[in-house]
Amino acid sequence: MKAIEAVNITKVYPNGVVANRGVNLSIEQGEVHAIVGENGAGKTTLMKIFFGIERPTSGELRVFEKPVHISSPKEAISLGIGMVHQHFMLVPSFTVAENIMLGIEPKKGFFSVDFKKMENVITEYAKRLNFEVPIWEKVLDLPVGVKQRIEILKALVRGARILILDEPSSVLTPQEVNDLFDVLRRLVQDGLTVIFITHKLNEVKQIANRITIMRNAQVVGTYENREVTETDIVELMIGRKFEYDIKRERREPGEVLLTVKDVNYFREDGAHIIKNLSFSLRAGEILAIAGLEGNGQKEFVEILTGLREKAEGKILLNGTNILGAHPKKIRQMGISHIPEDRIEVGCALDLPISENLISDRFHTKPFSGRLIYRKRQVLEFGKKMMKEFDVRAKSPTTIVRMLSGGNMQKVVVAREMTNSARIVIANQPTHGIDVASSEFIRKKLIQMRDDGKAVLLISTDLQEILQIADRILVLYKGEIVAHLKNENITETDLGYYMLGAKRQSDEQIKESMKV
């Protein structure tokens, strides 16, 4: 039986962008069906149509072989469609139970909630999937893997028979990915259908029964897993031959540019988020910070770039303590920042590409002079950067909001890599973008390192870290639990440190940090 079908689906946005063009897709009940494609290929829009976030311009949807019109997520849920978004939709201050049952709480009497029944319902579903979830703990400080289980339970409790997973493994360790795949296999055995959206093709080959490949808003084809290799998939995605070729030659780093000394940070509720963080960053090296999301990386980057106050300790840039300094001063002193969230922090979405590219230097020559804004020079610079960084859009006047995630990221990277900074803070620089765009950005980071600049890479992508980093720090619960040279290290090794299952002694870490 077909679980969900798209029949000649077309989606044209009001600005004329065609996101889906005549898409035909059929997903069988009881299969893991992967959908892959470059950023901008149309897969995200199609999933939004399936879940009622967007409506198609034309075409038909069928759910369990019946024509449907899905006008909202509420309607999608009523039809048995659930979606686990890339960014979890959980209320941090609520308990696990409150998040799972939000809006469908069993009642005891007219006003009160039946907490015992709530617990029984969740326990029943969790037991079926062999999940362990702390039902009455707040979500705030739970590990990422547990949060994902909560999202899956939330969908299943609401009756999901079709489960859409958007980049479900992007913040998980290899061990947690294996656990997730075990769960997906159990769900499929129970007759559920899983739609798996990801850029990680090795995982597609691990878990998918069939694979649909999209390019330029259309379906290129649907294949049985055994029919295609990872290389085949990439070449079908991009429409040309592709060789994944990142070379990182060993080299001796130069002088120390940044020193972090005994940095501590306490959250408003008193939780100790960053604990005695100390390390040095040198010219001509890429130092990676690995760790599961929620282990202090976000807070540390915000402290380092001046976006978060009230930390303790010292951050020395060329001998000057910049802890607590204004972000503008920190940038002027030679630190650029590729932020984790390109939409909220990295871009001005309603401004053109050209103005985003000069947003940190609009007041300097050649873009300004004697109170005059030189539009021609701005556009020329925009064209040059679009060519150099392979930003795919009509022109520098294209509004950034209209770009795919990968092209939006390239705009941010182009701006942050073309100023005079000697240190680049790259926070999740390839998160949620396609294979070709990821390779391009990683090569640029290596090029900066080879040009004598220092790169601090914060990433949950262990493949990325092992490809380009010279040294690796692992953070667990806000403290360094390992300092490793990138030699003969595997993703599994890093995973154990990230989960807190292994750690080096303080003496080992201190000794290995000596410059």
FENQUIRA-V335793 format. One record per backbone hydrogen bond with DSSP energy under -1.0 kcal/mol. NH is the residue of the N-H (numbers start at 1). CO is the residue of the C=O. If there is no record, write none. Layout:
NH,CO / NH,CO
//
This chain:
3,27 / 4,27 / 5,62 / 6,25 / 7,60 / 9,23 / 10,58 / 11,20 / 13,17 / 16,13 / 19,11 / 20,11 / 21,217 / 23,9 / 25,6 / 27,4 / 29,1 / 33,194 / 34,210 / 35,196 / 36,212 / 41,38 / 46,42 / 47,43 / 48,44 / 49,45 / 50,46 / 51,47 / 53,48 / 54,48 / 57,10 / 58,10 / 60,7 / 62,5 / 63,66 / 64,3 / 66,63 / 68,61 / 76,72 / 77,73 / 78,74 / 79,75 / 80,77 / 81,76 / 82,162 / 84,164 / 94,91 / 96,137 / 97,135 / 99,95 / 100,96 / 101,97 / 104,101 / 108,112 / 114,106 / 115,113 / 118,114 / 119,115 / 120,116 / 121,117 / 122,118 / 123,119 / 124,120 / 125,121 / 126,122 / 127,123 / 128,124 / 129,125 / 131,126 / 135,133 / 137,134 / 139,94 / 140,92 / 142,139 / 147,143 / 148,144 / 149,145 / 150,146 / 151,147 / 152,148 / 153,149 / 154,150 / 155,151 / 156,152 / 157,153 / 159,156 / 160,155 / 161,80 / 162,80 / 163,193 / 164,82 / 165,195 / 166,84 / 167,197 / 170,167 / 172,169 / 177,173 / 178,174 / 179,175 / 180,176 / 181,177 / 182,178 / 183,179 / 184,180 / 185,181 / 186,182 / 187,183 / 188,184 / 189,185 / 190,186 / 191,188 / 192,187 / 193,161 / 194,31 / 195,163 / 196,33 / 197,165 / 201,199 / 204,200 / 205,201 / 206,202 / 207,203 / 208,204 / 209,32 / 210,32 / 211,223 / 212,34 / 213,221 / 214,36 / 215,218 / 217,41 / 218,215 / 220,213 / 221,213 / 223,211 / 225,209 / 227,224 / 228,225 / 233,229 / 234,230 / 235,231 / 236,232 / 237,233 / 238,234 / 239,235 / 254,283 / 257,281 / 258,281 / 259,316 / 260,279 / 261,314 / 263,277 / 264,312 / 265,274 / 267,271 / 270,267 / 273,265 / 273,271 / 274,265 / 275,478 / 277,263 / 279,260 / 281,258 / 283,255 / 287,455 / 288,471 / 289,457 / 290,473 / 300,296 / 301,297 / 302,298 / 303,299 / 304,300 / 305,301 / 306,303 / 307,302 / 308,302 / 312,264 / 314,261 / 316,259 / 317,320 / 318,257 / 320,317 / 322,315 / 325,322 / 330,326 / 331,327 / 332,328 / 333,329 / 334,331 / 335,330 / 336,423 / 338,425 / 345,341 / 346,341 / 347,342 / 351,348 / 353,398 / 354,396 / 356,352 / 357,353 / 361,358 / 364,361 / 367,364 / 368,364 / 369,372 / 372,369 / 374,367 / 375,373 / 378,374 / 379,375 / 380,376 / 381,377 / 382,378 / 383,379 / 384,380 / 385,381 / 386,382 / 387,383 / 388,384 / 389,385 / 391,386 / 398,395 / 400,351 / 401,349 / 402,399 / 403,400 / 408,404 / 409,405 / 410,406 / 411,407 / 412,408 / 413,409 / 414,410 / 415,411 / 416,412 / 417,413 / 422,334 / 423,334 / 424,454 / 425,336 / 426,456 / 427,338 / 428,458 / 431,428 / 433,430 / 438,434 / 439,435 / 440,436 / 441,437 / 442,438 / 443,439 / 444,440 / 445,441 / 446,442 / 447,443 / 448,444 / 449,445 / 450,446 / 451,447 / 452,449 / 453,448 / 454,422 / 455,285 / 456,424 / 457,287 / 458,426 / 459,289 / 465,461 / 466,462 / 467,463 / 468,464 / 469,465 / 470,286 / 471,286 / 472,484 / 473,288 / 474,482 / 475,290 / 476,479 / 478,295 / 479,476 / 481,474 / 484,472 / 486,470 / 487,485 / 494,490 / 495,491 / 496,492 / 497,493 / 498,494 / 499,495 / 500,497 / 501,496 / 502,496 / 504,481 / 509,505 / 510,506 / 511,507 / 512,508 / 513,509 / 514,511
//
